[in-house]
Amino acid sequence: MANDLLKGKKGIIFGALDERSIAWKVAERAHEEGAQFVLTNAPIALRMGKIKELGEKCGAEIIPADATNNEDLTQLFEKSMEILGGKVDFVLHSIGMSPNVRKKKHYTDPNYDFYHKTMDISAMSLHRVLSTAMKADAINEWGSVVALTYIAAQRVFPDYNDMADAKALLESITRSFGYHYGVAKKVRINTISQSPTPTTAGSGVKGFGDFLAYAEAMSPLGNADGGACADYVLSLFSDLTRYVTMQNLFHDGGFSFTGVSQKTMEMVGLGQDEG
Ligand SMILES: NC(=O)c1ccc[n+]([C@@H]2O[C@H](COP(=O)([O-])OP(=O)(O)OC[C@H]3O[C@@H](n4cnc5c(N)ncnc54)[C@H](O)[C@@H]3O)[C@@H](O)[C@H]2O)c1
């Protein structure tokens, strides 16, 4: 289903770890649609993941960068502009990690060093990416930045832990920076709030399998998968959405606006009452 939607566009894609990663699927689709891009991930993820395979498939160079490190990010933008022969048109921020989730700390009793790390990796990194790009004047006018988020920023999903707080901050940075970058350079910034998706980051959340089934039953269209998410990301990178900015856009099969569904009622042994 290639339509040259991103023909001539250049970009940077953060966060492809393995073929389940949302960023991996975005890279595959962006390549199909004619984009040229650089892939990046934290140095440790480059050692452990399979990103080289993706790079070869997409003809993309790989530049290591820890998204919590300003020097790494500065170098990333400089090298990307060298490799791509100019400024970029799109950036995907597909980064998330909570040491509290990993170490199974309860939300009410976290390790606060871990809490800092969650915020730094999962939210402040977007600010760092945008600030670095702005200083280097690395994004073309009408360029598009997309970050991935989850509805736990608005509503409580207890096992999402401190990632919920990180996503709330991520969405706030999207609005605040979206204002400043819009005024300065007409760069737009949005978050996509994605259905639960079986990836390394997603599966790390306690009870993920059950939750996936619950969300599937709650969503009139069912859960949106990673491939569908990639399609939505591409639409935001394209010129068809030039006036969309500072938004949190739900990509969840209708989950966010469904109060109750017949299927979830049946799951808890209800839903037969005809009265
Ligand atoms: N999977 C889901 O259910 C789901 C739902 C909604 C939103 N999201 C969000 O989608 C995004 C991508 O996650 P995913 O589900 O594809 O999982 P994933 O584990 O494949 O991707 C997360 C990526 O973050 C990278 N990362 C971690 N620390 C980093 C650092 N310091 N610097 C640079 N990169 C770093 C990892 O290496 C990995 O590539 C995340 O923001 C996640 O919160 C996921």
The ligand as an SDF file (V2000), in Angstrom:
LIG
                    3D

 44 48  0  0  0  0  0  0  0  0999 V2000
    3.3350   -1.1200   23.8640 N   0  0  0  0  0  0  0  0  0  0  0  0
    2.2940   -0.4780   24.3300 C   0  0  0  0  0  0  0  0  0  0  0  0
    1.3420   -1.0460   24.8630 O   0  0  0  0  0  0  0  0  0  0  0  0
    2.2530    1.0310   24.2180 C   0  0  0  0  0  0  0  0  0  0  0  0
    1.0200    1.7050   24.3200 C   0  0  0  0  0  0  0  0  0  0  0  0
    1.0030    3.0880   24.2590 C   0  0  0  0  0  0  0  0  0  0  0  0
    2.2020    3.7740   24.0910 C   0  0  0  0  0  0  0  0  0  0  0  0
    3.3820    3.0950   24.0000 N   0  0  0  0  0  0  0  0  0  0  0  0
    4.6400    3.8550   23.8760 C   0  0  0  0  0  0  0  0  0  0  0  0
    5.2390    3.5640   22.6350 O   0  0  0  0  0  0  0  0  0  0  0  0
    6.6230    3.8880   22.7340 C   0  0  0  0  0  0  0  0  0  0  0  0
    7.4500    2.7580   22.1380 C   0  0  0  0  0  0  0  0  0  0  0  0
    7.3670    1.5980   22.9080 O   0  0  0  0  0  0  0  0  0  0  0  0
    7.1440    0.1510   22.3080 P   0  0  0  0  0  0  0  0  0  0  0  0
    5.8560   -0.3550   22.8530 O   0  0  0  0  0  0  0  0  0  0  0  0
    7.3700    0.1390   20.8490 O   0  0  0  0  0  0  0  0  0  0  0  0
    8.2800   -0.7030   23.0650 O   0  0  0  0  0  0  0  0  0  0  0  0
    9.8320   -0.9330   22.7760 P   0  0  0  0  0  0  0  0  0  0  0  0
   10.3500   -1.5360   24.0280 O   0  0  0  0  0  0  0  0  0  0  0  0
   10.0100   -1.6870   21.5180 O   0  0  0  0  0  0  0  0  0  0  0  0
   10.4280    0.5470   22.5860 O   0  0  0  0  0  0  0  0  0  0  0  0
   10.8750    1.3530   23.6430 C   0  0  0  0  0  0  0  0  0  0  0  0
   12.2010    1.9430   23.1800 C   0  0  0  0  0  0  0  0  0  0  0  0
   12.7230    2.9220   24.0930 O   0  0  0  0  0  0  0  0  0  0  0  0
   14.1270    2.8340   23.9490 C   0  0  0  0  0  0  0  0  0  0  0  0
   14.8380    3.5270   25.0340 N   0  0  0  0  0  0  0  0  0  0  0  0
   14.8080    3.2340   26.3670 C   0  0  0  0  0  0  0  0  0  0  0  0
   15.6570    4.0430   27.0310 N   0  0  0  0  0  0  0  0  0  0  0  0
   16.2120    4.8810   26.1030 C   0  0  0  0  0  0  0  0  0  0  0  0
   17.1730    5.9380   26.1780 C   0  0  0  0  0  0  0  0  0  0  0  0
   17.7130    6.3120   27.3340 N   0  0  0  0  0  0  0  0  0  0  0  0
   17.5240    6.5700   25.0250 N   0  0  0  0  0  0  0  0  0  0  0  0
   16.9910    6.1960   23.8270 C   0  0  0  0  0  0  0  0  0  0  0  0
   16.0740    5.2090   23.7120 N   0  0  0  0  0  0  0  0  0  0  0  0
   15.7050    4.5570   24.8180 C   0  0  0  0  0  0  0  0  0  0  0  0
   14.3500    1.3250   23.9890 C   0  0  0  0  0  0  0  0  0  0  0  0
   15.6620    0.9550   23.6230 O   0  0  0  0  0  0  0  0  0  0  0  0
   13.2910    0.8540   23.0420 C   0  0  0  0  0  0  0  0  0  0  0  0
   13.7780    0.8220   21.7040 O   0  0  0  0  0  0  0  0  0  0  0  0
    6.8950    4.1670   24.2170 C   0  0  0  0  0  0  0  0  0  0  0  0
    6.8510    5.5590   24.4420 O   0  0  0  0  0  0  0  0  0  0  0  0
    5.7090    3.4970   24.8880 C   0  0  0  0  0  0  0  0  0  0  0  0
    5.4450    4.0230   26.1590 O   0  0  0  0  0  0  0  0  0  0  0  0
    3.4340    1.7290   24.0410 C   0  0  0  0  0  0  0  0  0  0  0  0
  1  2  1  0
  2  3  2  0
  2  4  1  0
  4  5  1  0
  4 44  2  0
  5  6  2  0
  6  7  1  0
  7  8  2  0
  8  9  1  0
  8 44  1  0
  9 10  1  0
  9 42  1  0
 10 11  1  0
 11 12  1  0
 11 40  1  0
 12 13  1  0
 13 14  1  0
 14 15  2  0
 14 16  1  0
 14 17  1  0
 17 18  1  0
 18 19  2  0
 18 20  1  0
 18 21  1  0
 21 22  1  0
 22 23  1  0
 23 24  1  0
 23 38  1  0
 24 25  1  0
 25 26  1  0
 25 36  1  0
 26 27  1  0
 26 35  1  0
 27 28  2  0
 28 29  1  0
 29 30  1  0
 29 35  2  0
 30 31  1  0
 30 32  2  0
 32 33  1  0
 33 34  2  0
 34 35  1  0
 36 37  1  0
 36 38  1  0
 38 39  1  0
 40 41  1  0
 40 42  1  0
 42 43  1  0
M  CHG  2   8   1  16  -1
M  END
$$$$
